Amino acid sequence: MFITIEGIDGSGKSTQTRILEETIKDIAGCDCTLVTREPGGWEGGQALRDLIIKEHFLHSWTEALLFVADRCEHVTRVILPALHQNKIVLCERYNESTIAYQVWGRGLPEDEVRRLIKTTGLPEPDITFWLDVDVEKALERISKRGEPDRIESDRELLERISEGYRSLWKKEPDRIRRIDAKGTMDE
């Protein structure tokens, strides 16, 4: 099973992914999960992650292409082998992040971004959990972690991205499950 966890920066993806992993292990009684993230969830991927997070790109498509390039290697090297071993894969960020961040956040045409993603032929998640939190709460959480990166510090960008996730959820409510993430970790 392929599960993705989505949401804006500060929504609790890492925390909730760890909780979900522990819950699955408790129920299944086995080490049958793989937890990974994008960008950079593969050996050698940290260089791409650093570039994406730290660099300001001049061309409007550079960031989107780097995210998709990272995903191609990540899926091929990490996710598909785990799925072939019948593991439950929990991945922080995937296609919905690319669409929300690049279309709503950066203003790229949705049909072109979707075409780019589809061209890769990579698997669709079985289910996506969208952690929905307002930007104010997300920024509060981010500030407690330390210095925000270039994406985390852009309030207007996060507002647009949040609206993107909402739109994606409305289009696919059966696959994308909205979770109210404004509460505590346990809530």
C-alpha positions as CSV (number, residue, x, y, z in Angstrom):
1,M,0.0,0.0,0.0
2,F,1.2,3.5,-0.9
3,I,0.2,6.3,1.4
4,T,1.2,9.9,1.1
5,I,0.9,12.6,3.7
6,E,0.4,16.1,2.4
7,G,0.1,19.6,3.7
8,I,1.7,23.0,3.9
9,D,4.9,23.5,5.8
10,G,4.2,23.3,9.6
11,S,1.0,21.2,9.2
12,G,2.5,18.2,11.1
13,K,3.5,15.8,8.3
14,S,6.6,14.4,10.0
15,T,4.9,14.1,13.3
16,Q,1.8,12.4,12.0
17,T,3.8,10.1,9.7
18,R,5.8,8.8,12.7
19,I,2.5,8.3,14.6
20,L,1.0,6.4,11.7
21,E,4.1,4.3,11.3
22,E,3.9,3.3,15.0
23,T,0.2,2.6,14.8
24,I,0.7,0.3,11.7
25,K,3.5,-1.6,13.5
26,D,1.4,-2.0,16.6
27,I,-1.6,-3.3,14.6
28,A,0.4,-5.5,12.1
29,G,3.0,-6.6,14.6
30,C,5.7,-6.4,12.0
31,D,8.3,-4.2,10.5
32,C,6.3,-3.8,7.3
33,T,6.5,0.0,6.7
34,L,8.9,2.3,4.9
35,V,8.8,6.0,5.8
36,T,10.3,8.4,3.3
37,R,10.0,12.0,2.2
38,E,10.3,14.3,-0.7
39,P,12.4,15.9,-1.9
40,G,15.6,14.0,-1.1
41,G,14.3,10.7,0.2
42,W,16.9,8.6,-1.6
43,E,20.7,8.2,-1.5
44,G,22.1,11.2,-3.2
45,G,18.8,13.1,-3.0
46,Q,19.9,15.4,-0.2
47,A,21.9,17.5,-2.8
48,L,18.7,18.1,-4.8
49,R,16.7,18.8,-1.6
50,D,19.3,21.4,-0.6
51,L,19.2,23.0,-4.0
52,I,15.4,23.2,-4.1
53,I,15.1,24.6,-0.6
54,K,17.9,27.1,-0.6
55,E,18.1,28.3,-4.2
56,H,16.1,31.1,-5.8
57,F,15.5,30.1,-9.4
58,L,15.1,32.5,-12.3
59,H,13.2,30.3,-14.7
60,S,9.6,29.6,-13.7
61,W,9.8,25.8,-14.4
62,T,13.2,25.0,-12.8
63,E,11.7,24.2,-9.4
64,A,9.0,22.0,-10.8
65,L,11.4,20.1,-12.9
66,L,13.7,19.5,-10.0
67,F,10.9,18.2,-7.8
68,V,9.8,15.8,-10.6
69,A,13.4,14.7,-11.3
70,D,13.9,14.0,-7.5
71,R,10.6,12.0,-7.5
72,C,11.7,9.9,-10.5
73,E,14.8,8.7,-8.7
74,H,13.1,8.5,-5.3
75,V,10.3,6.2,-6.6
76,T,12.7,4.1,-8.7
77,R,15.3,3.6,-6.0
78,V,13.2,3.6,-2.8
79,I,9.4,3.4,-3.2
80,L,8.9,0.8,-5.9
81,P,11.4,-1.7,-4.3
82,A,9.5,-1.4,-1.0
83,L,6.1,-1.8,-2.7
84,H,7.4,-4.9,-4.5
85,Q,8.4,-6.3,-1.0
86,N,4.7,-5.7,0.1
87,K,5.7,-2.9,2.5
88,I,3.4,-0.1,3.4
89,V,5.1,3.0,2.1
90,L,4.4,6.3,4.0
91,C,5.7,9.2,2.0
92,E,5.7,12.8,3.1
93,R,4.9,14.8,0.0
94,Y,4.3,13.6,-3.5
95,N,2.3,14.6,-6.6
96,E,-0.2,16.8,-4.7
97,S,2.7,18.9,-3.3
98,T,4.0,19.5,-6.7
99,I,0.6,20.6,-8.0
100,A,-0.2,22.7,-4.9
101,Y,3.2,24.4,-4.7
102,Q,3.8,24.8,-8.4
103,V,0.3,25.6,-9.7
104,W,-1.3,27.6,-6.9
105,G,2.0,28.7,-5.3
106,R,4.1,29.6,-8.3
107,G,1.4,30.1,-10.9
108,L,2.3,27.4,-13.5
109,P,-0.5,26.0,-15.7
110,E,-2.2,23.0,-14.0
111,D,-2.6,21.0,-17.1
112,E,1.1,21.3,-18.0
113,V,2.2,20.3,-14.5
114,R,-0.2,17.4,-14.5
115,R,1.1,16.4,-17.9
116,L,4.7,16.5,-16.6
117,I,3.8,14.3,-13.7
118,K,1.8,11.8,-15.8
119,T,4.7,11.6,-18.3
120,T,6.9,10.0,-15.6
121,G,4.5,7.0,-15.3
122,L,5.1,6.9,-11.6
123,P,2.5,5.2,-9.3
124,E,-0.4,7.0,-7.8
125,P,-0.9,6.7,-4.0
126,D,-3.7,4.4,-2.8
127,I,-4.7,7.1,-0.3
128,T,-3.4,10.6,0.6
129,F,-3.9,12.2,4.0
130,W,-4.0,16.0,3.7
131,L,-3.2,17.7,7.0
132,D,-5.3,20.9,6.8
133,V,-4.1,23.7,9.0
134,D,-4.4,27.5,8.7
135,V,-1.3,29.4,7.8
136,E,-1.2,31.3,11.1
137,K,-0.9,28.0,13.1
138,A,1.6,26.6,10.6
139,L,3.8,29.7,10.9
140,E,3.6,29.4,14.7
141,R,4.8,25.8,14.6
142,I,7.6,26.7,12.1
143,S,8.9,29.5,14.3
144,K,9.4,27.0,17.1
145,R,11.6,24.8,14.9
146,G,14.2,27.5,14.2
147,E,15.0,29.6,11.1
148,P,12.4,29.1,8.4
149,D,13.6,28.3,4.8
150,R,12.7,30.4,1.8
151,I,9.3,28.6,1.3
152,E,8.4,28.5,5.0
153,S,8.9,32.2,5.4
154,D,6.6,33.3,2.6
155,R,3.1,33.7,4.2
156,E,1.4,34.6,0.9
157,L,2.9,31.6,-0.9
158,L,1.7,29.3,1.9
159,E,-1.9,30.8,1.7
160,R,-2.0,30.1,-2.1
161,I,-0.6,26.6,-1.5
162,S,-3.2,25.9,1.2
163,E,-5.9,26.9,-1.3
164,G,-4.4,24.5,-3.8
165,Y,-4.6,21.6,-1.4
166,R,-8.2,22.5,-0.7
167,S,-9.0,22.4,-4.4
168,L,-7.2,19.1,-4.9
169,W,-9.2,17.6,-2.0
170,K,-12.5,18.8,-3.5
171,K,-11.7,17.1,-6.8
172,E,-10.7,13.7,-5.2
173,P,-12.3,13.4,-1.8
174,D,-12.4,9.6,-1.9
175,R,-8.6,9.3,-2.3
176,I,-7.5,12.5,-0.6
177,R,-8.7,12.5,3.0
178,R,-8.8,15.8,4.8
179,I,-7.6,15.8,8.4
180,D,-8.1,18.9,10.6
181,A,-4.5,19.5,11.8
182,K,-5.0,22.6,13.9
183,G,-5.1,20.7,17.2
184,T,-2.5,19.0,19.3
185,M,-0.3,16.1,18.1
186,D,-2.6,13.6,19.7
187,E,-5.8,15.2,18.4
